[in-house]
Amino acid sequence: MKVRRTLLSGSRQMAIFDDLEPSEKVKVYDRGVMMDEDADTRYNALISYRTGDMWAPQVAPTEALQIETAHFLDCVEHGKTPLSDGEAGLRVVRILEAASRSVEARGAPVDIA
């Protein structure tokens, strides 16, 4: 089974992106997750869930790679800097490295260089 689903959850809402859905690729739920703020109990991941309504915003049925390729060609033709240039890639790598260090330190905040 192929799965291409991303879930983002906060204290007030949760969004799910499912690339394999033919319609309603994005669903936003009025439900959230509340983590216990106490450091002693946070380790045990005590979580309370809220539930509510769901809405699905209209998302244009476009192919991401096609859009990215068209943007790249436009930048080459007009001498523009792409949105996803090497600097953007470096920022992503720094964020991922900081996230890994944070996980190793049991969720401690990590500065991003």
C-alpha positions in Angstrom: 0.0 0.0 0.0 1.4 3.4 -1.0 0.9 6.2 1.6 1.8 9.8 1.1 0.3 11.5 4.1 1.6 14.4 6.2 -0.1 15.3 9.5 0.5 18.6 11.3 -1.1 19.0 14.7 -1.3 21.9 17.1 -3.3 22.8 20.2 -6.2 24.2 18.2 -6.3 22.5 14.8 -4.9 19.6 12.8 -4.2 19.5 9.1 -3.7 16.3 7.0 -2.2 16.4 3.5 -2.8 13.2 1.5 -1.1 13.4 -2.0 -2.9 10.2 -3.1 -6.4 11.6 -2.5 -8.1 12.4 -5.8 -10.1 15.2 -4.1 -9.9 16.8 -0.7 -6.1 16.5 -0.6 -6.0 18.8 2.4 -8.3 18.4 5.4 -8.3 20.7 8.4 -9.8 19.4 11.6 -11.0 21.5 14.5 -9.2 19.2 16.8 -5.9 19.5 18.5 -3.4 17.9 20.8 -2.5 19.4 24.2 0.9 18.3 25.7 1.2 18.4 29.4 3.6 21.3 30.2 5.0 19.8 33.3 8.6 18.6 32.5 8.2 15.5 34.7 5.1 14.3 33.0 6.1 15.4 29.5 8.6 12.6 29.3 5.7 10.1 29.6 4.0 12.0 26.7 0.7 12.6 28.4 -1.5 13.9 25.7 -5.1 15.1 25.7 -7.0 15.2 22.4 -9.8 17.6 21.3 -12.2 16.8 18.5 -14.4 18.9 16.3 -15.5 19.6 12.7 -13.5 19.1 9.5 -13.3 21.3 6.4 -11.4 20.7 3.1 -10.1 23.8 1.3 -10.1 23.7 -2.5 -6.6 22.8 -3.8 -5.8 23.1 -7.5 -5.0 19.8 -9.1 -1.5 20.6 -10.2 1.7 18.5 -10.4 4.4 19.8 -8.0 7.3 18.7 -10.2 5.7 20.5 -13.2 5.4 23.7 -11.3 9.0 23.4 -9.9 10.3 22.8 -13.4 8.5 25.7 -14.9 9.8 28.0 -12.1 13.4 26.8 -12.7 13.1 27.4 -16.5 11.7 30.9 -15.8 14.7 31.6 -13.5 17.2 30.4 -16.1 15.5 32.4 -18.9 15.3 35.7 -16.9 18.3 35.4 -14.7 16.3 35.2 -11.4 17.2 33.4 -8.2 15.0 30.3 -7.6 12.9 30.2 -4.5 14.6 26.9 -3.7 18.2 27.9 -4.2 21.3 26.5 -2.5 20.8 28.9 0.5 17.3 27.5 1.0 18.7 24.0 0.9 21.4 24.9 3.5 18.7 26.3 5.8 16.7 23.0 5.5 19.8 20.9 6.3 20.5 23.1 9.4 17.0 22.7 10.6 17.1 18.9 10.1 20.4 18.7 11.9 19.1 20.8 14.8 16.0 18.6 15.0 18.2 15.5 15.2 20.3 17.1 18.0 17.1 18.1 19.9 15.8 14.5 19.6 19.1 13.2 21.0 18.8 15.7 23.9 15.2 14.5 24.7 13.5 17.5 23.1 15.8 20.2 24.4 15.8 23.4 22.4 18.7 23.7 19.9 20.0 26.9 18.3 20.1 26.9 14.5 23.4 28.4 13.2 
